[in-house]
Amino acid sequence: MENARFIVPLPVGVDLDRLFLHEARRRVYDDSTVTLDGVLYEVPSTLVRERVKLLYDPGVPPLRRRLLIEHDGHECGVARVVDSYANTRVRRGRLLKDPVIQDSPPPEPAKAEPSPLDAGLAASRIRLQPGDAPEALP
């Protein structure tokens, strides 16, 4: 009873499982992956070259772990174990870190003039009935 003053009550709604997760800090590689305990995990591509915090349960084997990803104090999702073969086939371009937000809707594209090929395609869909005479060509 004399040490009861050292017991700190937790606020209501605190996730106890999350309190006991271990954390590791990693830099995300250019192919949007991170490694932890020799296993390669895939993270969202918006985090490329950023430092992230990975929260995990060390009691779970590395291939079955669930890694929570945090960046700048915000939870960014869950990392997945990488399928190495599928990851080599992914096409990557330049990634936008900050999406461009437009206040007004984008302008409608100008309507293209009908192509002579379109007229030919429309004409090819016309079915002639027996006895119909073909129109004279210009």
Biotite code that builds the C-alpha atoms (Angstrom):
import biotite.structure as struc

atoms = struc.array([
    struc.Atom([0.000, 0.000, 0.000], chain_id="A", res_id=1, res_name="MET", atom_name="CA", element="C"),
    struc.Atom([2.878, 2.390, 0.611], chain_id="A", res_id=2, res_name="GLU", atom_name="CA", element="C"),
    struc.Atom([3.890, 2.224, -3.115], chain_id="A", res_id=3, res_name="ASN", atom_name="CA", element="C"),
    struc.Atom([0.356, 2.842, -4.390], chain_id="A", res_id=4, res_name="ALA", atom_name="CA", element="C"),
    struc.Atom([1.239, 6.469, -5.087], chain_id="A", res_id=5, res_name="ARG", atom_name="CA", element="C"),
    struc.Atom([3.524, 5.278, -7.935], chain_id="A", res_id=6, res_name="PHE", atom_name="CA", element="C"),
    struc.Atom([0.650, 3.622, -9.786], chain_id="A", res_id=7, res_name="ILE", atom_name="CA", element="C"),
    struc.Atom([-0.496, 5.920, -12.571], chain_id="A", res_id=8, res_name="VAL", atom_name="CA", element="C"),
    struc.Atom([-4.011, 5.331, -13.884], chain_id="A", res_id=9, res_name="PRO", atom_name="CA", element="C"),
    struc.Atom([-4.400, 5.283, -17.659], chain_id="A", res_id=10, res_name="LEU", atom_name="CA", element="C"),
    struc.Atom([-7.014, 7.421, -19.357], chain_id="A", res_id=11, res_name="PRO", atom_name="CA", element="C"),
    struc.Atom([-10.103, 5.682, -20.662], chain_id="A", res_id=12, res_name="VAL", atom_name="CA", element="C"),
    struc.Atom([-9.821, 4.530, -24.286], chain_id="A", res_id=13, res_name="GLY", atom_name="CA", element="C"),
    struc.Atom([-6.068, 3.837, -24.327], chain_id="A", res_id=14, res_name="VAL", atom_name="CA", element="C"),
    struc.Atom([-5.164, 0.867, -26.543], chain_id="A", res_id=15, res_name="ASP", atom_name="CA", element="C"),
    struc.Atom([-3.194, -1.403, -24.200], chain_id="A", res_id=16, res_name="LEU", atom_name="CA", element="C"),
    struc.Atom([-1.951, -3.647, -27.009], chain_id="A", res_id=17, res_name="ASP", atom_name="CA", element="C"),
    struc.Atom([-0.396, -0.652, -28.754], chain_id="A", res_id=18, res_name="ARG", atom_name="CA", element="C"),
    struc.Atom([1.377, 0.472, -25.572], chain_id="A", res_id=19, res_name="LEU", atom_name="CA", element="C"),
    struc.Atom([3.488, -2.685, -25.515], chain_id="A", res_id=20, res_name="PHE", atom_name="CA", element="C"),
    struc.Atom([4.563, -2.660, -29.176], chain_id="A", res_id=21, res_name="LEU", atom_name="CA", element="C"),
    struc.Atom([8.249, -2.212, -29.918], chain_id="A", res_id=22, res_name="HIS", atom_name="CA", element="C"),
    struc.Atom([9.332, 0.513, -32.301], chain_id="A", res_id=23, res_name="GLU", atom_name="CA", element="C"),
    struc.Atom([12.079, 0.783, -34.888], chain_id="A", res_id=24, res_name="ALA", atom_name="CA", element="C"),
    struc.Atom([12.993, 3.727, -37.078], chain_id="A", res_id=25, res_name="ARG", atom_name="CA", element="C"),
    struc.Atom([13.850, 3.100, -40.714], chain_id="A", res_id=26, res_name="ARG", atom_name="CA", element="C"),
    struc.Atom([14.402, 5.094, -43.900], chain_id="A", res_id=27, res_name="ARG", atom_name="CA", element="C"),
    struc.Atom([12.161, 3.990, -46.786], chain_id="A", res_id=28, res_name="VAL", atom_name="CA", element="C"),
    struc.Atom([14.128, 2.832, -49.845], chain_id="A", res_id=29, res_name="TYR", atom_name="CA", element="C"),
    struc.Atom([13.467, 4.187, -53.344], chain_id="A", res_id=30, res_name="ASP", atom_name="CA", element="C"),
    struc.Atom([11.404, 1.093, -54.178], chain_id="A", res_id=31, res_name="ASP", atom_name="CA", element="C"),
    struc.Atom([9.080, 1.880, -51.199], chain_id="A", res_id=32, res_name="SER", atom_name="CA", element="C"),
    struc.Atom([10.383, -0.901, -48.956], chain_id="A", res_id=33, res_name="THR", atom_name="CA", element="C"),
    struc.Atom([11.936, -1.163, -45.496], chain_id="A", res_id=34, res_name="VAL", atom_name="CA", element="C"),
    struc.Atom([13.719, -4.033, -43.749], chain_id="A", res_id=35, res_name="THR", atom_name="CA", element="C"),
    struc.Atom([13.191, -5.304, -40.238], chain_id="A", res_id=36, res_name="LEU", atom_name="CA", element="C"),
    struc.Atom([14.902, -8.412, -38.857], chain_id="A", res_id=37, res_name="ASP", atom_name="CA", element="C"),
    struc.Atom([16.067, -9.414, -42.346], chain_id="A", res_id=38, res_name="GLY", atom_name="CA", element="C"),
    struc.Atom([12.570, -9.309, -43.869], chain_id="A", res_id=39, res_name="VAL", atom_name="CA", element="C"),
    struc.Atom([11.620, -6.817, -46.598], chain_id="A", res_id=40, res_name="LEU", atom_name="CA", element="C"),
    struc.Atom([8.298, -5.008, -46.114], chain_id="A", res_id=41, res_name="TYR", atom_name="CA", element="C"),
    struc.Atom([6.388, -2.778, -48.545], chain_id="A", res_id=42, res_name="GLU", atom_name="CA", element="C"),
    struc.Atom([5.095, 0.627, -47.402], chain_id="A", res_id=43, res_name="VAL", atom_name="CA", element="C"),
    struc.Atom([3.050, 3.331, -49.190], chain_id="A", res_id=44, res_name="PRO", atom_name="CA", element="C"),
    struc.Atom([5.016, 4.908, -52.037], chain_id="A", res_id=45, res_name="SER", atom_name="CA", element="C"),
    struc.Atom([4.391, 8.432, -50.722], chain_id="A", res_id=46, res_name="THR", atom_name="CA", element="C"),
    struc.Atom([6.925, 7.663, -47.973], chain_id="A", res_id=47, res_name="LEU", atom_name="CA", element="C"),
    struc.Atom([9.897, 7.078, -50.307], chain_id="A", res_id=48, res_name="VAL", atom_name="CA", element="C"),
    struc.Atom([13.144, 8.441, -48.792], chain_id="A", res_id=49, res_name="ARG", atom_name="CA", element="C"),
    struc.Atom([11.343, 9.436, -45.565], chain_id="A", res_id=50, res_name="GLU", atom_name="CA", element="C"),
    struc.Atom([12.136, 8.229, -42.054], chain_id="A", res_id=51, res_name="ARG", atom_name="CA", element="C"),
    struc.Atom([9.285, 6.215, -40.561], chain_id="A", res_id=52, res_name="VAL", atom_name="CA", element="C"),
    struc.Atom([8.584, 4.573, -37.238], chain_id="A", res_id=53, res_name="LYS", atom_name="CA", element="C"),
    struc.Atom([7.575, 0.907, -37.368], chain_id="A", res_id=54, res_name="LEU", atom_name="CA", element="C"),
    struc.Atom([5.544, -0.497, -34.468], chain_id="A", res_id=55, res_name="LEU", atom_name="CA", element="C"),
    struc.Atom([5.534, -4.277, -34.069], chain_id="A", res_id=56, res_name="TYR", atom_name="CA", element="C"),
    struc.Atom([5.137, -7.170, -31.637], chain_id="A", res_id=57, res_name="ASP", atom_name="CA", element="C"),
    struc.Atom([8.534, -8.872, -31.214], chain_id="A", res_id=58, res_name="PRO", atom_name="CA", element="C"),
    struc.Atom([6.861, -12.098, -30.060], chain_id="A", res_id=59, res_name="GLY", atom_name="CA", element="C"),
    struc.Atom([5.389, -12.720, -33.516], chain_id="A", res_id=60, res_name="VAL", atom_name="CA", element="C"),
    struc.Atom([7.679, -14.392, -36.120], chain_id="A", res_id=61, res_name="PRO", atom_name="CA", element="C"),
    struc.Atom([9.032, -11.869, -38.684], chain_id="A", res_id=62, res_name="PRO", atom_name="CA", element="C"),
    struc.Atom([7.122, -13.314, -41.655], chain_id="A", res_id=63, res_name="LEU", atom_name="CA", element="C"),
    struc.Atom([3.804, -13.107, -39.793], chain_id="A", res_id=64, res_name="ARG", atom_name="CA", element="C"),
    struc.Atom([4.303, -9.710, -38.160], chain_id="A", res_id=65, res_name="ARG", atom_name="CA", element="C"),
    struc.Atom([1.936, -6.819, -38.558], chain_id="A", res_id=66, res_name="ARG", atom_name="CA", element="C"),
    struc.Atom([3.941, -3.604, -38.866], chain_id="A", res_id=67, res_name="LEU", atom_name="CA", element="C"),
    struc.Atom([2.146, -0.339, -38.166], chain_id="A", res_id=68, res_name="LEU", atom_name="CA", element="C"),
    struc.Atom([3.723, 2.623, -39.950], chain_id="A", res_id=69, res_name="ILE", atom_name="CA", element="C"),
    struc.Atom([3.924, 6.106, -38.418], chain_id="A", res_id=70, res_name="GLU", atom_name="CA", element="C"),
    struc.Atom([5.307, 9.229, -40.092], chain_id="A", res_id=71, res_name="HIS", atom_name="CA", element="C"),
    struc.Atom([5.383, 12.663, -38.443], chain_id="A", res_id=72, res_name="ASP", atom_name="CA", element="C"),
    struc.Atom([3.149, 11.382, -35.645], chain_id="A", res_id=73, res_name="GLY", atom_name="CA", element="C"),
    struc.Atom([0.422, 10.135, -38.006], chain_id="A", res_id=74, res_name="HIS", atom_name="CA", element="C"),
    struc.Atom([-0.425, 6.505, -38.663], chain_id="A", res_id=75, res_name="GLU", atom_name="CA", element="C"),
    struc.Atom([0.122, 5.737, -42.365], chain_id="A", res_id=76, res_name="CYS", atom_name="CA", element="C"),
    struc.Atom([-1.117, 2.163, -42.588], chain_id="A", res_id=77, res_name="GLY", atom_name="CA", element="C"),
    struc.Atom([0.249, -1.349, -42.307], chain_id="A", res_id=78, res_name="VAL", atom_name="CA", element="C"),
    struc.Atom([3.365, -2.693, -44.052], chain_id="A", res_id=79, res_name="ALA", atom_name="CA", element="C"),
    struc.Atom([3.169, -5.992, -45.968], chain_id="A", res_id=80, res_name="ARG", atom_name="CA", element="C"),
    struc.Atom([5.825, -8.601, -46.598], chain_id="A", res_id=81, res_name="VAL", atom_name="CA", element="C"),
    struc.Atom([7.170, -8.030, -50.110], chain_id="A", res_id=82, res_name="VAL", atom_name="CA", element="C"),
    struc.Atom([6.679, -10.533, -52.880], chain_id="A", res_id=83, res_name="ASP", atom_name="CA", element="C"),
    struc.Atom([10.178, -10.082, -54.340], chain_id="A", res_id=84, res_name="SER", atom_name="CA", element="C"),
    struc.Atom([9.276, -11.295, -57.805], chain_id="A", res_id=85, res_name="TYR", atom_name="CA", element="C"),
    struc.Atom([6.205, -9.041, -58.115], chain_id="A", res_id=86, res_name="ALA", atom_name="CA", element="C"),
    struc.Atom([8.198, -6.069, -56.802], chain_id="A", res_id=87, res_name="ASN", atom_name="CA", element="C"),
    struc.Atom([10.722, -6.374, -59.641], chain_id="A", res_id=88, res_name="THR", atom_name="CA", element="C"),
    struc.Atom([7.901, -6.035, -62.187], chain_id="A", res_id=89, res_name="ARG", atom_name="CA", element="C"),
    struc.Atom([6.416, -2.799, -60.784], chain_id="A", res_id=90, res_name="VAL", atom_name="CA", element="C"),
    struc.Atom([6.850, 0.244, -63.038], chain_id="A", res_id=91, res_name="ARG", atom_name="CA", element="C"),
    struc.Atom([7.800, 3.314, -61.093], chain_id="A", res_id=92, res_name="ARG", atom_name="CA", element="C"),
    struc.Atom([7.815, 6.863, -62.334], chain_id="A", res_id=93, res_name="GLY", atom_name="CA", element="C"),
    struc.Atom([8.509, 10.050, -60.491], chain_id="A", res_id=94, res_name="ARG", atom_name="CA", element="C"),
    struc.Atom([6.439, 10.052, -57.341], chain_id="A", res_id=95, res_name="LEU", atom_name="CA", element="C"),
    struc.Atom([4.665, 13.168, -56.108], chain_id="A", res_id=96, res_name="LEU", atom_name="CA", element="C"),
    struc.Atom([5.238, 13.799, -52.408], chain_id="A", res_id=97, res_name="LYS", atom_name="CA", element="C"),
    struc.Atom([2.483, 16.396, -52.093], chain_id="A", res_id=98, res_name="ASP", atom_name="CA", element="C"),
    struc.Atom([-0.567, 15.966, -54.290], chain_id="A", res_id=99, res_name="PRO", atom_name="CA", element="C"),
    struc.Atom([-1.594, 18.998, -56.315], chain_id="A", res_id=100, res_name="VAL", atom_name="CA", element="C"),
    struc.Atom([-4.976, 20.296, -55.201], chain_id="A", res_id=101, res_name="ILE", atom_name="CA", element="C"),
    struc.Atom([-6.925, 22.494, -57.575], chain_id="A", res_id=102, res_name="GLN", atom_name="CA", element="C"),
    struc.Atom([-9.634, 24.844, -56.353], chain_id="A", res_id=103, res_name="ASP", atom_name="CA", element="C"),
    struc.Atom([-11.533, 24.859, -59.630], chain_id="A", res_id=104, res_name="SER", atom_name="CA", element="C"),
    struc.Atom([-12.412, 21.840, -61.740], chain_id="A", res_id=105, res_name="PRO", atom_name="CA", element="C"),
    struc.Atom([-10.029, 21.150, -64.605], chain_id="A", res_id=106, res_name="PRO", atom_name="CA", element="C"),
    struc.Atom([-11.049, 22.605, -67.960], chain_id="A", res_id=107, res_name="PRO", atom_name="CA", element="C"),
    struc.Atom([-12.889, 20.287, -70.300], chain_id="A", res_id=108, res_name="GLU", atom_name="CA", element="C"),
    struc.Atom([-10.769, 19.045, -73.186], chain_id="A", res_id=109, res_name="PRO", atom_name="CA", element="C"),
    struc.Atom([-11.560, 20.508, -76.591], chain_id="A", res_id=110, res_name="ALA", atom_name="CA", element="C"),
    struc.Atom([-13.668, 18.235, -78.755], chain_id="A", res_id=111, res_name="LYS", atom_name="CA", element="C"),
    struc.Atom([-11.713, 16.948, -81.683], chain_id="A", res_id=112, res_name="ALA", atom_name="CA", element="C"),
    struc.Atom([-13.123, 17.260, -85.158], chain_id="A", res_id=113, res_name="GLU", atom_name="CA", element="C"),
    struc.Atom([-14.447, 14.007, -86.556], chain_id="A", res_id=114, res_name="PRO", atom_name="CA", element="C"),
    struc.Atom([-11.846, 12.104, -88.461], chain_id="A", res_id=115, res_name="SER", atom_name="CA", element="C"),
    struc.Atom([-12.495, 10.784, -91.984], chain_id="A", res_id=116, res_name="PRO", atom_name="CA", element="C"),
    struc.Atom([-11.766, 7.387, -90.498], chain_id="A", res_id=117, res_name="LEU", atom_name="CA", element="C"),
    struc.Atom([-14.682, 7.817, -88.107], chain_id="A", res_id=118, res_name="ASP", atom_name="CA", element="C"),
    struc.Atom([-16.978, 8.471, -91.053], chain_id="A", res_id=119, res_name="ALA", atom_name="CA", element="C"),
    struc.Atom([-15.639, 5.327, -92.724], chain_id="A", res_id=120, res_name="GLY", atom_name="CA", element="C"),
    struc.Atom([-16.290, 3.301, -89.570], chain_id="A", res_id=121, res_name="LEU", atom_name="CA", element="C"),
    struc.Atom([-19.834, 4.640, -89.311], chain_id="A", res_id=122, res_name="ALA", atom_name="CA", element="C"),
    struc.Atom([-20.427, 3.780, -92.962], chain_id="A", res_id=123, res_name="ALA", atom_name="CA", element="C"),
    struc.Atom([-19.140, 0.254, -92.440], chain_id="A", res_id=124, res_name="SER", atom_name="CA", element="C"),
    struc.Atom([-21.833, -0.327, -89.799], chain_id="A", res_id=125, res_name="ARG", atom_name="CA", element="C"),
    struc.Atom([-24.665, 0.390, -92.269], chain_id="A", res_id=126, res_name="ILE", atom_name="CA", element="C"),
    struc.Atom([-26.291, -2.755, -93.555], chain_id="A", res_id=127, res_name="ARG", atom_name="CA", element="C"),
    struc.Atom([-27.626, -2.690, -97.063], chain_id="A", res_id=128, res_name="LEU", atom_name="CA", element="C"),
    struc.Atom([-30.866, -4.434, -97.732], chain_id="A", res_id=129, res_name="GLN", atom_name="CA", element="C"),
    struc.Atom([-31.361, -6.382, -100.941], chain_id="A", res_id=130, res_name="PRO", atom_name="CA", element="C"),
    struc.Atom([-32.441, -3.977, -103.646], chain_id="A", res_id=131, res_name="GLY", atom_name="CA", element="C"),
    struc.Atom([-30.789, -0.924, -102.058], chain_id="A", res_id=132, res_name="ASP", atom_name="CA", element="C"),
    struc.Atom([-28.530, 0.964, -104.406], chain_id="A", res_id=133, res_name="ALA", atom_name="CA", element="C"),
    struc.Atom([-25.191, 2.136, -103.064], chain_id="A", res_id=134, res_name="PRO", atom_name="CA", element="C"),
    struc.Atom([-24.833, 5.904, -102.826], chain_id="A", res_id=135, res_name="GLU", atom_name="CA", element="C"),
    struc.Atom([-22.657, 7.670, -105.323], chain_id="A", res_id=136, res_name="ALA", atom_name="CA", element="C"),
    struc.Atom([-19.168, 8.391, -104.084], chain_id="A", res_id=137, res_name="LEU", atom_name="CA", element="C"),
    struc.Atom([-17.955, 11.992, -104.350], chain_id="A", res_id=138, res_name="PRO", atom_name="CA", element="C"),
])
